[in-house]
Amino acid sequence: MKYIIVLGDGMADEPIRELGGKTPLQAADKPVMDLIAAKGRSGMLNSVPAGFKPGSEVANLSILGYDLNEVFEGRGSLEAASMGVPIEDGEIAMRCNLICIEDGKIKNHSAGHISDEEAAELIAFLQKELGGGDANFFAGVSYRHLLKLKGGDKRLNCTPPHDVPGQPFEPLLVKPTAEEAAKTAERINELIRASQRLLPQHPVNLKRVSEGKDPANSIWPWSPGYRPKMKTFSELYGIKSGAVISAVDLIKGIGVYAGLKPIEVEGATGLFDTNYEGKAEAAINALKECDFVFLHVEASDEAGHEGDFMLKKKTIEFLDHRILKPLVEALPS
């Protein structure tokens, strides 16, 4: 038996007046999804268990059948696995966004969707200026990077920057939730403030500003955790081989811990312009060798973070027309 999960991250939404009171998913032209729903089996799934905050790390682990009370350690350690960065005992890993701050407020969580090349240069600069010792920076994709802290305590209250656009950043700085974590919170906030002193004058940001783009003028670490203890898919379900297809390190990292082979797709960006056809082709080919494929599409989630419901609708239509259609045609059973 072969299995495939195609997941449109963040597709769900509230009814929107401009869409006639429909959600983007309801309003989208999605004939293949409609066909699968009509001819297949449908059901309800709570992907955010009680006690957990909504987020891609929570929902994707849940959908794959993991008990979050046993395995959840935040997204930093999962992304580290995808990046090949080991997390040792006594270390915490955190997602480290490059963000844009304007007039003391978080303008956006992505530094205007900074390019991989620009971001890598800035992260290398931060590692040179602030890294070494207890804190180290590792470059990821676009605005998504990694901060690793030795001797850190994960009992922290951190705010995901995509949840608070337009809000002053100072009240949102890291706070300890246990007395023992106070030094860790203080250290992270020191790094945030140091980055705000260093980054604005970097040539990458000066060039971006001159071109009318948002500068990456601050880091924003969040979602701390230790190395998770996860069973593989083989141990959970007896599946002999599986693959994961995604543009984002978080999902690929979940795949690494789950024993799924990460498949890279050229042109997969995690944004509206991702290589939809390439992902479908990769999934079709992977199913020739594997029992299971997890195909993840991030574009709809990014559209949601930008507050662009028409873009979200379009990404859902692209998923239907450019991924599901070729999959159904190639896998008629």
Secondary structure, DSSP 8 states (H G I E B T S, - for coil): --EEEEEETT-----BGGGTTB-HHHHS--HHHHHHHHHS-------S-TTS---HHHHHHHHTT--HHHH---SHHHHHHHHT----TTEEEEEEEEEEEETTEEEESSTTT--HHHHHHHHHHHHHHH-BTTEEEEEEETTEEEEEEET----EE---GGG-TTSBSGGGS-EESSGGGHHHHHHHHHHHHHHHHHGGGSHHHHHHHHTT-----EEEEEEEE-------HHHHH--S-EEEE-SSHHHHHHHHHHT-EEE--TT--SSTT--HHHHHHHHHHHHHH-SEEEEEE-HHHHHHHTT-HHHHHHHHHHHIIIIIHHHHHH---
